[in-house]
Amino acid sequence: MSDTRDFDPRFDPAFQRGYVEGASTAPNRVQRPPAVGLPPEPLAAAAPPAPDARSAAVGELQAHPESPAVSLVGNPWIRVLWIIAPVFIIGGLAGQAWAQSRMFGGFSSNGPDVVTSYIVPAVAQSICPWMVLIGLAALVGVVFLHAVRWRAAE
């Protein structure tokens, strides 16, 4: 299409490959055929829609009165997030400290069995950092939810 200078008549030639500004080989603009049953109207002559009571003026923000803001009051999942966040953070830190003291507490090979002296602390040492991370993410998430839904007193 670009080599033969055949431009698609549906689109402006300036936005097609091979167009050179001011070249005489560019075809004239072709008007789009009108839709069936409608009189032809130029696109630029169309007036913008008149603002109604629900639409906001440019630069203003207006909420629709028929859609009330969602409230976080009474939402049980917000309470669950407020409980999960500190439990996971404190539990993860305590589990990490316990695993470190248990694993490197100076037990000999003649001490308690391997499961309680090595495997359980190793698993706790692997899981506890993720618990802290999930607790911090839950804390940030619940604070974000409250910040998004917060409205200043009017």
C-alpha positions in Angstrom: 0.0 0.0 0.0 2.8 2.4 0.7 4.7 1.7 -2.5 1.8 2.3 -4.8 0.5 5.4 -2.9 -2.9 3.8 -2.7 -4.3 5.3 0.5 -7.2 3.9 2.3 -10.1 6.3 1.6 -11.6 5.7 5.0 -8.7 7.3 6.8 -6.8 10.5 6.6 -3.8 10.0 4.3 -1.6 12.0 6.7 -1.8 9.1 9.1 -1.0 6.4 6.5 2.4 5.0 5.5 4.0 6.7 2.6 2.3 10.0 2.9 4.4 13.1 2.1 3.1 16.4 3.2 2.4 18.7 0.2 2.9 16.0 -2.4 0.4 16.2 -5.2 0.0 12.4 -5.5 -1.9 12.2 -2.3 -5.6 11.7 -3.1 -8.2 14.2 -2.0 -10.1 13.5 1.2 -13.1 11.3 0.6 -16.1 12.0 2.7 -17.5 9.2 4.7 -20.8 7.9 3.4 -23.7 8.7 5.7 -25.3 6.0 7.7 -28.4 4.5 6.2 -31.5 6.6 6.9 -29.6 9.6 8.4 -28.9 12.8 6.6 -25.2 13.6 6.0 -23.8 15.9 8.7 -20.2 17.0 9.0 -18.5 15.7 12.1 -17.2 19.1 13.2 -20.7 20.7 13.2 -22.0 18.3 15.8 -22.8 20.2 19.0 -21.6 18.8 22.3 -24.3 17.3 24.4 -26.0 19.7 26.8 -25.0 19.2 30.4 -27.8 17.8 32.5 -28.3 17.7 36.3 -26.2 14.6 36.7 -23.1 15.6 34.7 -20.4 17.7 36.2 -18.9 20.8 34.7 -15.3 20.7 33.5 -12.9 20.6 36.4 -15.6 19.7 39.0 -16.1 16.4 40.6 -19.7 15.4 41.4 -21.0 12.1 42.8 -24.2 10.7 41.4 -26.9 11.0 44.1 -28.4 7.7 43.2 -25.2 5.8 44.0 -24.2 6.3 47.6 -20.6 5.9 48.7 -19.7 2.5 50.0 -19.0 2.6 53.7 -16.6 0.4 55.6 -18.7 0.7 58.8 -20.0 -2.7 59.8 -17.9 -4.6 57.3 -16.6 -7.7 59.1 -13.7 -8.2 56.7 -12.2 -4.9 57.8 -12.2 -6.1 61.4 -10.6 -9.4 60.2 -7.8 -7.5 58.4 -7.2 -5.4 61.5 -6.8 -8.6 63.5 -4.8 -10.6 61.0 -2.2 -7.9 60.3 -0.7 -7.7 63.9 -1.2 -11.4 64.5 0.8 -12.3 61.4 3.5 -9.6 62.1 4.0 -10.5 65.8 3.6 -14.2 65.1 6.1 -14.2 62.3 8.7 -12.3 64.4 8.2 -14.5 67.4 8.4 -17.6 65.3 11.6 -16.5 63.6 13.1 -15.7 67.1 12.0 -19.1 68.4 13.4 -21.0 65.3 16.7 -19.2 65.7 17.1 -20.0 69.4 15.9 -23.6 68.9 18.1 -24.3 65.9 21.3 -22.7 67.2 20.7 -23.3 70.9 23.7 -25.6 71.3 22.0 -29.0 71.2 24.2 -32.0 70.7 23.4 -35.0 68.5 22.5 -37.0 71.6 19.8 -34.5 72.4 16.1 -34.5 71.4 15.0 -36.1 68.2 15.8 -34.5 64.9 12.2 -33.4 64.1 11.8 -31.1 67.1 15.4 -29.8 67.1 15.9 -29.2 63.4 13.0 -29.8 61.0 10.3 -27.8 62.9 12.6 -24.8 63.4 13.7 -25.0 59.7 10.1 -24.9 58.5 9.3 -22.1 60.9 12.3 -20.2 59.7 11.0 -20.6 56.1 7.4 -19.6 56.8 7.8 -16.8 59.4 9.3 -14.2 57.0 6.2 -14.7 54.7 3.9 -14.3 57.7 5.5 -10.9 58.4 5.2 -9.9 54.8 1.5 -10.9 54.6 0.8 -9.1 57.9 2.5 -5.9 56.6 0.6 -6.2 53.3 -2.7 -6.6 55.2 -1.9 -3.6 57.3 -1.1 -1.5 54.3 -4.2 -2.7 52.5 -6.6 -2.0 55.4 -5.1 1.5 55.9 -5.4 2.1 52.2 -9.1 1.1 52.3 -9.7 3.5 55.1 -7.8 6.3 53.3 -9.8 5.8 50.1 -13.1 5.8 51.8 -12.3 8.7 54.1 -14.3 11.9 53.6 -13.5 15.2 55.2 -16.2 16.7 57.4 -18.2 19.2 55.4 
